[in-house]
């Protein structure tokens, strides 16, 4: 398939046998006040509706989307069904696992600590976590905080090992469990040599936050981001809390033996933690991204550093680049959108904010690899691109 960011998770989450599943489309639209009125412009709302319906027709059980204008006007839409067994219609703005979007939250807290003088981007991680980052070719004295944030550390990926282990994503993994597993592998390359996505980087950063602040990561995210922004459906659950508390569509993943989509909603957040353990809604993810990129959460200098990118090319969305915990996506209509996106069993999100301040989040309730033969590179790339395209089209219509 591909050898960049996409490969690391797409190969890890693709089952051996997958089937195309069709779900009856049901659509609902709501304004941010829950009245059922659409407050975003008609063009973007209509485009969002078309895109979500198309994703459901392609086989995703449900597709949720929210467009938030620069002035905060919001439209949230859902298509498809939240429960394949009961046929319950998907509700707009339900909670979903946002997976690697968690990295934006973790990176934001790190940059706030940089603003406060508690962390230096170009100091080695050994200054803060002495002796923790070590292994075959792995030397925490040579890996900077910046390189961890930007996936230029060369630290090996752990996700495939977790998924292949007995219990997989369903059992609790402590951060140290994860690093012990990761560091059984040698370094992938020398620090700073190139870019390659590794969730291991963000597990280390989560521990950095805890060491510097003396508080659990989930508390820091809540106190520094969630509460100040008035978010009520956004949380990094404690390890062991496998449920999603609020209204949510079920997430699905293929059974490895039958290929049938089965409920995979309950996962242990400890398995992905600072790299991908959070839950949120499309609307609240938009609020967070707009606040971040509008400079409400960090200093102007910190945001400038986050926007300093290296190429992060892949076949799914050519021209992508990676900053410090955020990703840049060129839009088909011109300009660049900033966000991240996330993939985990049961859910995929694609989300970004345009140059003019509009935010879009698209969430689907199975991974695109669930809908195609994962050995068919072209079909797999097209399936992942379809969710990106929905985000792109909604931003271009906004």
Kinemage of the C-alpha trace (Angstrom):
@kinemage 1
@onewidth
@group {chain A} dominant
@subgroup {mainchain}
@vectorlist {calphas} color= white
{ca unk a 1} P 0.000 0.000 0.000
{ca unk a 2} L 1.795 3.173 1.202
{ca unk a 3} L 4.745 3.709 3.484
{ca unk a 4} L 3.821 6.970 5.209
{ca unk a 5} L 1.420 7.882 7.993
{ca unk a 6} L -1.411 5.940 6.364
{ca unk a 7} L 0.358 2.598 6.426
{ca unk a 8} L 1.054 2.626 10.137
{ca unk a 9} L -2.571 2.564 11.131
{ca unk a 10} L -4.352 1.370 7.995
{ca unk a 11} L -2.443 -1.907 7.895
{ca unk a 12} L -2.840 -2.293 11.640
{ca unk a 13} L -6.610 -1.923 11.508
{ca unk a 14} L -7.454 -3.836 8.335
{ca unk a 15} L -8.960 -7.262 9.012
{ca unk a 16} L -8.109 -10.298 6.930
{ca unk a 17} L -11.578 -10.526 5.372
{ca unk a 18} L -13.930 -7.616 4.841
{ca unk a 19} L -17.340 -7.185 3.237
{ca unk a 20} L -19.298 -4.301 1.773
{ca unk a 21} L -22.291 -3.500 3.960
{ca unk a 22} L -25.264 -1.370 2.922
{ca unk a 23} L -27.384 0.558 5.424
{ca unk a 24} L -30.687 2.282 4.869
{ca unk a 25} L -30.128 6.039 4.815
{ca unk a 26} L -31.826 8.211 7.404
{ca unk a 27} L -31.021 11.892 7.594
{ca unk a 28} L -31.453 14.509 10.287
{ca unk a 29} L -30.318 18.092 10.479
{ca unk a 30} L -29.990 20.325 13.482
{ca unk a 31} L -28.750 23.774 14.392
{ca unk a 32} L -26.373 24.341 17.262
{ca unk a 33} L -29.322 25.224 19.495
{ca unk a 34} L -30.947 21.819 18.908
{ca unk a 35} L -34.060 23.390 17.332
{ca unk a 36} L -33.800 21.485 14.083
{ca unk a 37} L -33.000 24.677 12.182
{ca unk a 38} L -29.958 24.842 9.985
{ca unk a 39} L -27.974 27.987 10.653
{ca unk a 40} L -25.036 27.418 8.318
{ca unk a 41} L -25.331 28.606 4.674
{ca unk a 42} L -27.464 26.430 2.421
{ca unk a 43} L -24.659 25.560 -0.003
{ca unk a 44} L -22.393 24.014 2.614
{ca unk a 45} L -25.310 22.237 4.304
{ca unk a 46} L -26.520 20.787 1.030
{ca unk a 47} L -23.017 19.687 0.108
{ca unk a 48} L -22.559 18.086 3.527
{ca unk a 49} L -25.857 16.223 3.153
{ca unk a 50} L -24.871 14.961 -0.292
{ca unk a 51} L -21.464 13.832 0.936
{ca unk a 52} L -22.808 12.010 3.989
{ca unk a 53} L -25.496 10.259 1.985
{ca unk a 54} L -22.822 9.180 -0.487
{ca unk a 55} L -20.693 7.708 2.284
{ca unk a 56} L -23.643 5.678 3.572
{ca unk a 57} L -24.406 4.481 0.049
{ca unk a 58} L -20.772 3.338 -0.164
{ca unk a 59} L -21.314 1.095 2.857
{ca unk a 60} L -20.549 3.090 6.008
{ca unk a 61} L -23.296 2.304 8.553
{ca unk a 62} L -23.541 5.966 9.568
{ca unk a 63} L -21.903 9.229 8.622
{ca unk a 64} L -22.044 12.333 10.824
{ca unk a 65} L -20.932 15.802 9.838
{ca unk a 66} L -20.819 19.300 11.229
{ca unk a 67} L -20.051 22.569 9.448
{ca unk a 68} L -19.211 25.506 11.710
{ca unk a 69} L -18.845 28.926 10.157
{ca unk a 70} L -16.167 31.365 11.297
{ca unk a 71} L -18.839 33.241 13.281
{ca unk a 72} L -19.923 30.055 15.077
{ca unk a 73} L -23.074 29.303 13.065
{ca unk a 74} L -23.371 25.538 12.931
{ca unk a 75} L -25.148 22.780 11.027
{ca unk a 76} L -24.932 19.155 12.126
{ca unk a 77} L -26.239 16.305 9.972
{ca unk a 78} L -26.384 12.531 10.220
{ca unk a 79} L -27.052 9.904 7.581
{ca unk a 80} L -27.466 6.155 7.968
{ca unk a 81} L -28.146 4.099 11.069
{ca unk a 82} L -26.598 4.171 14.512
{ca unk a 83} L -27.362 0.483 15.158
{ca unk a 84} L -27.344 -2.084 12.353
{ca unk a 85} L -29.446 -4.544 14.360
{ca unk a 86} L -32.269 -2.205 15.361
{ca unk a 87} L -32.067 0.184 12.413
{ca unk a 88} L -32.070 3.150 14.830
{ca unk a 89} L -31.345 6.295 12.875
{ca unk a 90} L -28.058 8.035 13.519
{ca unk a 91} L -28.471 11.297 15.401
{ca unk a 92} L -26.537 14.426 14.426
{ca unk a 93} L -23.548 15.330 16.571
{ca unk a 94} L -23.282 12.052 18.459
{ca unk a 95} L -20.179 11.180 20.440
{ca unk a 96} L -17.513 9.222 18.581
{ca unk a 97} L -14.002 8.036 19.321
{ca unk a 98} L -11.829 10.727 17.743
{ca unk a 99} L -8.675 8.586 17.806
{ca unk a 100} L -5.591 10.488 16.619
{ca unk a 101} L -7.308 13.857 16.901
{ca unk a 102} L -6.259 13.355 20.513
{ca unk a 103} L -2.772 14.330 19.340
{ca unk a 104} L -3.955 17.897 18.763
{ca unk a 105} L -5.079 18.088 22.391
{ca unk a 106} L -1.857 16.544 23.701
{ca unk a 107} L 0.240 18.843 21.515
{ca unk a 108} L -1.734 21.886 22.661
{ca unk a 109} L -1.010 21.103 26.310
{ca unk a 110} L 2.690 20.626 25.509
{ca unk a 111} L 2.761 23.997 23.735
{ca unk a 112} L 1.050 25.659 26.680
{ca unk a 113} L 3.818 24.250 28.881
{ca unk a 114} L 6.328 25.701 26.403
{ca unk a 115} L 4.591 29.075 26.775
{ca unk a 116} L 4.878 28.747 30.549
{ca unk a 117} L 8.603 28.017 30.359
{ca unk a 118} L 8.181 24.513 31.751
{ca unk a 119} L 9.181 22.699 28.539
{ca unk a 120} L 11.633 23.579 25.768
{ca unk a 121} L 10.948 22.256 22.282
{ca unk a 122} L 14.574 21.607 21.439
{ca unk a 123} L 15.650 20.007 24.696
{ca unk a 124} L 16.057 16.215 24.694
{ca unk a 125} L 13.235 14.212 26.220
{ca unk a 126} L 15.773 12.775 28.683
{ca unk a 127} L 15.795 16.135 30.441
{ca unk a 128} L 12.197 15.523 31.526
{ca unk a 129} L 11.980 11.716 31.524
{ca unk a 130} L 15.533 10.561 32.214
{ca unk a 131} L 16.274 7.024 31.106
{ca unk a 132} L 12.736 6.263 29.892
{ca unk a 133} L 13.309 6.434 26.142
{ca unk a 134} L 15.963 3.803 25.505
{ca unk a 135} L 16.528 0.739 23.365
{ca unk a 136} L 18.258 -0.547 20.262
{ca unk a 137} L 19.328 2.664 18.526
{ca unk a 138} L 16.935 4.617 20.776
{ca unk a 139} L 18.512 7.353 22.896
{ca unk a 140} L 16.299 9.847 24.711
{ca unk a 141} L 19.298 12.140 25.014
{ca unk a 142} L 19.230 12.614 21.235
{ca unk a 143} L 15.465 12.982 20.692
{ca unk a 144} L 13.950 16.435 21.187
{ca unk a 145} L 10.437 17.325 22.291
{ca unk a 146} L 9.935 18.932 18.878
{ca unk a 147} L 10.866 15.717 17.095
{ca unk a 148} L 8.345 13.782 19.172
{ca unk a 149} L 5.590 16.290 18.356
{ca unk a 150} L 6.452 16.186 14.652
{ca unk a 151} L 6.999 12.415 14.262
{ca unk a 152} L 10.669 12.867 13.426
{ca unk a 153} L 12.055 10.906 16.374
{ca unk a 154} L 12.483 7.519 14.724
{ca unk a 155} L 10.663 5.789 17.590
{ca unk a 156} L 9.093 2.479 16.516
{ca unk a 157} L 5.312 2.082 16.287
{ca unk a 158} L 3.492 -0.046 18.871
{ca unk a 159} L -0.071 -0.256 17.530
{ca unk a 160} L 0.347 -3.414 15.455
{ca unk a 161} L 1.800 -5.220 18.475
{ca unk a 162} L -1.096 -4.171 20.712
{ca unk a 163} L -3.701 -5.276 18.200
{ca unk a 164} L -1.940 -8.601 17.723
{ca unk a 165} L -1.633 -9.241 21.458
{ca unk a 166} L -4.215 -11.311 23.350
{ca unk a 167} L -6.927 -8.892 24.420
{ca unk a 168} L -5.869 -6.279 21.873
{ca unk a 169} L -7.642 -2.952 22.218
{ca unk a 170} L -10.146 -4.419 24.669
{ca unk a 171} L -7.690 -4.847 27.561
{ca unk a 172} L -6.076 -2.116 29.639
{ca unk a 173} L -2.573 -1.037 28.693
{ca unk a 174} L -0.614 1.374 30.869
{ca unk a 175} L 1.656 3.910 29.137
{ca unk a 176} L 4.664 1.987 30.412
{ca unk a 177} L 3.220 -1.274 29.012
{ca unk a 178} L 2.994 0.436 25.642
{ca unk a 179} L 6.546 1.786 25.724
{ca unk a 180} L 7.962 -1.537 26.923
{ca unk a 181} L 6.336 -3.131 23.889
{ca unk a 182} L 7.449 -0.409 21.476
{ca unk a 183} L 11.050 -0.438 22.647
{ca unk a 184} L 11.471 -4.140 21.930
{ca unk a 185} L 11.876 -2.874 18.359
{ca unk a 186} L 14.902 -0.927 17.143
{ca unk a 187} L 14.786 2.711 16.133
{ca unk a 188} L 13.358 3.168 12.650
{ca unk a 189} L 15.822 5.955 11.785
{ca unk a 190} L 18.100 8.483 13.465
{ca unk a 191} L 16.302 11.428 15.152
{ca unk a 192} L 15.571 14.208 12.663
{ca unk a 193} L 16.462 12.116 9.616
{ca unk a 194} L 12.949 12.056 8.194
{ca unk a 195} L 9.232 12.087 8.981
{ca unk a 196} L 7.325 8.922 9.827
{ca unk a 197} L 4.145 8.729 11.869
{ca unk a 198} L 4.403 6.815 15.153
{ca unk a 199} L 1.830 6.780 17.927
{ca unk a 200} L 4.663 5.983 20.347
{ca unk a 201} L 5.781 9.623 20.171
{ca unk a 202} L 2.572 10.803 21.787
{ca unk a 203} L 2.592 8.228 24.559
{ca unk a 204} L 5.976 9.683 25.539
{ca unk a 205} L 4.529 13.210 25.326
{ca unk a 206} L 1.642 12.226 27.579
{ca unk a 207} L 4.138 11.089 30.193
{ca unk a 208} L 6.081 14.328 29.713
{ca unk a 209} L 2.932 16.302 30.560
{ca unk a 210} L 2.281 14.203 33.642
{ca unk a 211} L 5.876 14.502 34.874
{ca unk a 212} L 6.038 18.284 34.414
{ca unk a 213} L 2.575 19.071 35.825
{ca unk a 214} L 2.287 16.356 38.443
{ca unk a 215} L -1.267 15.621 37.282
{ca unk a 216} L -2.928 12.955 35.122
{ca unk a 217} L -3.061 13.793 31.427
{ca unk a 218} L -6.862 13.651 31.367
{ca unk a 219} L -7.011 16.310 34.095
{ca unk a 220} L -4.673 18.598 32.203
{ca unk a 221} L -6.686 18.306 28.975
{ca unk a 222} L -9.883 18.962 30.898
{ca unk a 223} L -8.560 21.926 32.884
{ca unk a 224} L -6.614 23.589 30.075
{ca unk a 225} L -8.874 22.975 27.063
{ca unk a 226} L -12.230 21.323 27.711
{ca unk a 227} L -13.466 23.517 30.562
{ca unk a 228} L -12.250 26.876 29.181
{ca unk a 229} L -14.001 26.161 25.864
{ca unk a 230} L -17.222 25.036 27.555
{ca unk a 231} L -17.098 21.581 26.000
{ca unk a 232} L -19.383 19.028 27.642
{ca unk a 233} L -19.011 15.940 25.424
{ca unk a 234} L -15.235 15.886 25.049
{ca unk a 235} L -13.156 13.696 27.341
{ca unk a 236} L -10.096 11.500 27.624
{ca unk a 237} L -11.635 8.560 29.516
{ca unk a 238} L -9.726 6.839 32.279
{ca unk a 239} L -8.071 3.556 31.353
{ca unk a 240} L -10.565 0.765 31.950
{ca unk a 241} L -13.571 2.910 30.991
{ca unk a 242} L -14.481 1.177 27.749
{ca unk a 243} L -17.914 2.748 27.168
{ca unk a 244} L -19.062 5.951 25.501
{ca unk a 245} L -21.315 7.745 27.957
{ca unk a 246} L -23.311 10.096 25.727
{ca unk a 247} L -25.623 9.641 22.739
{ca unk a 248} L -23.570 7.881 20.098
{ca unk a 249} L -23.724 5.711 17.001
{ca unk a 250} L -22.228 2.275 17.403
{ca unk a 251} L -18.830 1.711 15.847
{ca unk a 252} L -18.293 -1.378 13.697
{ca unk a 253} L -15.335 -3.497 12.636
{ca unk a 254} L -15.257 -6.739 10.635
{ca unk a 255} L -15.195 -10.027 12.472
{ca unk a 256} L -11.831 -11.571 11.486
{ca unk a 257} L -13.424 -14.959 10.762
{ca unk a 258} L -16.683 -14.033 9.008
{ca unk a 259} L -15.979 -10.538 7.699
{ca unk a 260} L -19.348 -9.420 9.072
{ca unk a 261} L -19.444 -5.978 10.672
{ca unk a 262} L -19.791 -6.369 14.433
{ca unk a 263} L -20.185 -3.866 17.250
{ca unk a 264} L -16.718 -2.688 18.330
{ca unk a 265} L -17.784 0.420 20.217
{ca unk a 266} L -16.289 -0.621 23.534
{ca unk a 267} L -12.514 -0.249 23.545
{ca unk a 268} L -10.100 0.517 26.348
{ca unk a 269} L -8.740 4.061 25.980
{ca unk a 270} L -5.509 3.009 27.672
{ca unk a 271} L -4.430 1.293 24.462
{ca unk a 272} L -4.157 4.619 22.635
{ca unk a 273} L -4.211 7.182 25.522
{ca unk a 274} L -2.351 10.407 24.666
{ca unk a 275} L -2.070 9.294 21.036
{ca unk a 276} L -5.734 8.472 20.392
{ca unk a 277} L -7.961 7.771 23.391
{ca unk a 278} L -10.388 10.711 23.370
{ca unk a 279} L -14.133 10.894 22.739
{ca unk a 280} L -15.890 13.987 21.363
{ca unk a 281} L -18.587 15.146 18.937
{ca unk a 282} L -18.157 16.695 15.493
{ca unk a 283} L -19.473 20.037 16.760
{ca unk a 284} L -17.175 20.160 19.792
{ca unk a 285} L -14.183 19.091 17.718
{ca unk a 286} L -14.893 22.060 15.446
{ca unk a 287} L -15.062 24.397 18.454
{ca unk a 288} L -11.692 23.140 19.666
{ca unk a 289} L -10.011 23.432 16.258
{ca unk a 290} L -11.331 26.946 15.677
{ca unk a 291} L -10.095 28.037 19.104
{ca unk a 292} L -6.693 26.446 18.544
{ca unk a 293} L -6.083 27.925 15.114
{ca unk a 294} L -7.514 31.296 16.123
{ca unk a 295} L -4.832 31.574 18.793
{ca unk a 296} L -7.087 31.239 21.820
{ca unk a 297} L -5.190 28.330 23.414
{ca unk a 298} L -1.514 29.176 22.919
{ca unk a 299} L 0.702 32.177 22.291
{ca unk a 300} L 1.165 33.425 18.736
{ca unk a 301} L 4.741 32.103 18.750
{ca unk a 302} L 3.646 28.653 19.899
{ca unk a 303} L 0.993 28.524 17.178
{ca unk a 304} L 3.604 29.585 14.629
{ca unk a 305} L 5.760 26.661 15.707
{ca unk a 306} L 2.790 24.295 15.394
{ca unk a 307} L 2.255 25.554 11.848
{ca unk a 308} L 5.878 24.891 10.834
{ca unk a 309} L 5.602 21.736 8.759
{ca unk a 310} L 7.539 18.993 7.067
{ca unk a 311} L 6.191 17.036 4.075
{ca unk a 312} L 3.880 14.187 5.084
{ca unk a 313} L 2.933 12.866 1.686
{ca unk a 314} L 0.686 9.864 1.188
{ca unk a 315} L -1.494 8.460 -1.542
{ca unk a 316} L -4.742 9.386 0.170
{ca unk a 317} L -4.339 13.195 0.129
{ca unk a 318} L -1.272 14.380 -1.794
{ca unk a 319} L 0.429 17.538 -0.574
{ca unk a 320} L -0.245 16.937 3.110
{ca unk a 321} L 2.269 18.297 5.604
{ca unk a 322} L 2.741 17.805 9.352
{ca unk a 323} L 3.457 20.449 11.975
{ca unk a 324} L 3.590 20.013 15.737
{ca unk a 325} L 0.555 17.830 16.393
{ca unk a 326} L -1.423 19.282 13.490
{ca unk a 327} L -1.637 18.505 9.803
{ca unk a 328} L -2.034 20.727 6.737
{ca unk a 329} L -4.248 19.634 3.842
{ca unk a 330} L -4.370 21.440 0.478
{ca unk a 331} L -7.973 21.986 -0.603
{ca unk a 332} L -9.177 21.333 -4.144
{ca unk a 333} L -10.663 24.836 -4.237
{ca unk a 334} L -7.390 26.457 -3.171
{ca unk a 335} L -5.869 27.281 0.172
{ca unk a 336} L -4.888 25.017 3.015
{ca unk a 337} L -6.972 23.512 5.817
{ca unk a 338} L -5.522 22.618 9.223
{ca unk a 339} L -6.609 19.762 11.461
{ca unk a 340} L -5.618 16.155 12.054
{ca unk a 341} L -8.067 13.251 11.696
{ca unk a 342} L -8.204 9.901 13.425
{ca unk a 343} L -8.736 6.161 12.836
{ca unk a 344} L -9.608 3.489 15.370
{ca unk a 345} L -11.665 0.312 15.286
{ca unk a 346} L -15.252 1.443 14.700
{ca unk a 347} L -14.681 5.088 13.796
{ca unk a 348} L -12.865 7.398 11.423
{ca unk a 349} L -12.903 11.203 11.596
{ca unk a 350} L -11.591 13.722 9.099
{ca unk a 351} L -11.642 17.330 10.195
{ca unk a 352} L -10.009 20.675 9.564
{ca unk a 353} L -10.355 24.463 9.609
{ca unk a 354} L -9.983 26.477 6.402
{ca unk a 355} L -7.955 29.661 5.928
{ca unk a 356} L -11.166 31.687 6.305
{ca unk a 357} L -12.080 30.038 9.617
{ca unk a 358} L -14.783 27.527 8.661
{ca unk a 359} L -14.468 24.130 10.367
{ca unk a 360} L -15.743 20.757 9.167
{ca unk a 361} L -15.712 17.381 10.884
{ca unk a 362} L -16.851 14.177 9.174
{ca unk a 363} L -17.184 10.965 11.205
{ca unk a 364} L -18.034 7.501 9.901
{ca unk a 365} L -18.740 4.410 11.969
{ca unk a 366} L -16.379 1.891 10.493
{ca unk a 367} L -12.915 2.203 9.040
{ca unk a 368} L -12.770 2.566 5.251
{ca unk a 369} L -10.665 -0.608 5.133
{ca unk a 370} L -13.773 -2.463 6.328
{ca unk a 371} L -15.543 -1.857 3.021
{ca unk a 372} L -13.010 -3.209 0.548
{ca unk a 373} L -10.501 -5.973 0.030
{ca unk a 374} L -7.536 -4.651 2.068
{ca unk a 375} L -5.096 -6.290 -0.352
{ca unk a 376} L -6.471 -4.116 -3.188
{ca unk a 377} L -4.283 -1.019 -2.853
{ca unk a 378} L -6.301 1.106 -5.263
{ca unk a 379} L -9.655 0.283 -3.680
{ca unk a 380} L -8.262 0.832 -0.193
{ca unk a 381} L -6.829 4.227 -1.101
{ca unk a 382} L -10.097 5.255 -2.774
{ca unk a 383} L -12.109 4.201 0.274
{ca unk a 384} L -9.977 6.290 2.634
{ca unk a 385} L -9.966 9.193 0.188
{ca unk a 386} L -13.773 9.270 0.133
{ca unk a 387} L -13.938 10.548 3.714
{ca unk a 388} L -11.210 13.118 3.048
{ca unk a 389} L -13.134 14.191 -0.055
{ca unk a 390} L -16.303 14.729 1.974
{ca unk a 391} L -14.397 17.047 4.301
{ca unk a 392} L -12.777 18.857 1.390
{ca unk a 393} L -16.077 19.360 -0.434
{ca unk a 394} L -17.849 20.715 2.636
{ca unk a 395} L -15.033 23.176 3.344
{ca unk a 396} L -14.969 24.305 -0.276
{ca unk a 397} L -18.744 24.879 -0.232
{ca unk a 398} L -18.685 26.809 3.072
